[in-house]
Amino acid sequence: QRAVTIEVFQGERPMAKDNKKIGRFELTDIPPAPSGIPQIEVSFHINADGILSVSAKDKLSGKEQKIRIEAKSGLSNDDIKAKISNAEKHQEEDKKKKEEIETKNEAEAYVFYTEKALADYKDKLPANISSDIQSKAAKLKDTLKGTDIATIKFAMNELQEHMLKIYEELQKAQEAEVIEDDKK
């Protein structure tokens, strides 16, 4: 991707959809990279007049974009009080949703890295271990379709335990290579 969209929200809820969108801008002409790879530093500054300045800077290229948001485009004091009250009322629900999203993101990343490890080391792993791990990865992928955090965490822990087998097998293979090299 050669651009990143920065959206600015005002509110007290952790999910953007539950807050008021007050601005949007693009950080463009950054070096091409896969989604999720660019490191963007976003900073906020509010001056004495209530004007919000938001800047986004790509750490690799130094490319920077800014936006100014006037106070009139935001929320009134009554709206702010209502948002705070609403955030307090939904605090537990928001906490659960945040945990669900973080758990799913962690599990998706673990499945990705597991599949990559299986592909990278397929020639060095016994078929039964590879098959077992593929099965556990598929089970974890399947649990990601639901929202039960405990089930997702359980499936992720099962996969992590089985991934240890890959590392044990790779360690054995490496030790065998060292012994073989020493004999020569």
JOCORZI-V107050 format. One record per pair of residues at least 6 apart in sequence whose C-alpha atoms are under 8 Angstrom apart, sorted by sequence separation. I is the first residue (numbers start at 0). GAP is how many residues later the second one is. If there is no record, write none. Layout:
i=I gap=GAP
i=I gap=GAP
This chain:
i=12 gap=6
i=45 gap=6
i=56 gap=6
i=57 gap=6
i=8 gap=7
i=10 gap=7
i=11 gap=7
i=44 gap=7
i=45 gap=7
i=56 gap=7
i=10 gap=8
i=43 gap=8
i=44 gap=8
i=55 gap=8
i=56 gap=8
i=121 gap=8
i=142 gap=8
i=143 gap=8
i=9 gap=9
i=10 gap=9
i=43 gap=9
i=44 gap=9
i=54 gap=9
i=55 gap=9
i=142 gap=9
i=8 gap=10
i=9 gap=10
i=43 gap=10
i=54 gap=10
i=55 gap=10
i=8 gap=11
i=9 gap=11
i=42 gap=11
i=43 gap=11
i=54 gap=11
i=8 gap=12
i=9 gap=12
i=41 gap=12
i=42 gap=12
i=53 gap=12
i=54 gap=12
i=117 gap=12
i=139 gap=12
i=142 gap=12
i=7 gap=13
i=8 gap=13
i=41 gap=13
i=42 gap=13
i=52 gap=13
i=53 gap=13
i=6 gap=14
i=7 gap=14
i=8 gap=14
i=41 gap=14
i=52 gap=14
i=53 gap=14
i=6 gap=15
i=7 gap=15
i=40 gap=15
i=41 gap=15
i=52 gap=15
i=139 gap=15
i=6 gap=16
i=7 gap=16
i=39 gap=16
i=40 gap=16
i=51 gap=16
i=52 gap=16
i=138 gap=16
i=139 gap=16
i=6 gap=17
i=39 gap=17
i=40 gap=17
i=50 gap=17
i=51 gap=17
i=5 gap=18
i=6 gap=18
i=39 gap=18
i=40 gap=18
i=50 gap=18
i=51 gap=18
i=4 gap=19
i=5 gap=19
i=38 gap=19
i=39 gap=19
i=50 gap=19
i=51 gap=19
i=114 gap=19
i=135 gap=19
i=139 gap=19
i=4 gap=20
i=5 gap=20
i=37 gap=20
i=38 gap=20
i=49 gap=20
i=50 gap=20
i=4 gap=21
i=5 gap=21
i=37 gap=21
i=38 gap=21
i=49 gap=21
i=3 gap=22
i=4 gap=22
i=37 gap=22
i=48 gap=22
i=114 gap=22
i=135 gap=22
i=136 gap=22
i=2 gap=23
i=3 gap=23
i=113 gap=23
i=135 gap=23
i=2 gap=24
i=3 gap=24
i=2 gap=25
i=1 gap=26
i=2 gap=26
i=110 gap=26
i=132 gap=26
i=135 gap=26
i=1 gap=27
i=2 gap=27
i=1 gap=28
i=29 gap=28
i=1 gap=29
i=26 gap=29
i=30 gap=29
i=110 gap=29
i=132 gap=29
i=0 gap=30
i=1 gap=30
i=26 gap=30
i=30 gap=30
i=110 gap=30
i=131 gap=30
i=132 gap=30
i=0 gap=31
i=1 gap=31
i=26 gap=31
i=29 gap=31
i=0 gap=32
i=0 gap=33
i=29 gap=33
i=106 gap=33
i=107 gap=33
i=0 gap=34
i=28 gap=34
i=26 gap=36
i=107 gap=36
i=128 gap=36
i=129 gap=36
i=26 gap=37
i=106 gap=37
i=128 gap=37
i=26 gap=38
i=25 gap=39
i=24 gap=40
i=103 gap=40
i=24 gap=41
i=124 gap=41
i=24 gap=42
i=23 gap=43
i=22 gap=44
i=124 gap=44
i=106 gap=45
i=123 gap=45
i=124 gap=45
i=22 gap=46
i=102 gap=46
i=106 gap=46
i=109 gap=46
i=123 gap=46
i=21 gap=47
i=99 gap=47
i=99 gap=48
i=103 gap=48
i=99 gap=49
i=102 gap=49
i=106 gap=49
i=113 gap=49
i=123 gap=49
i=5 gap=50
i=98 gap=50
i=102 gap=50
i=21 gap=51
i=21 gap=52
i=19 gap=54
i=9 gap=64
i=9 gap=65
i=10 gap=69
i=12 gap=70
i=11 gap=71
i=10 gap=72
i=11 gap=72
i=10 gap=73
i=12 gap=74
i=11 gap=75
i=14 gap=79
i=13 gap=80
i=12 gap=81
i=13 gap=84
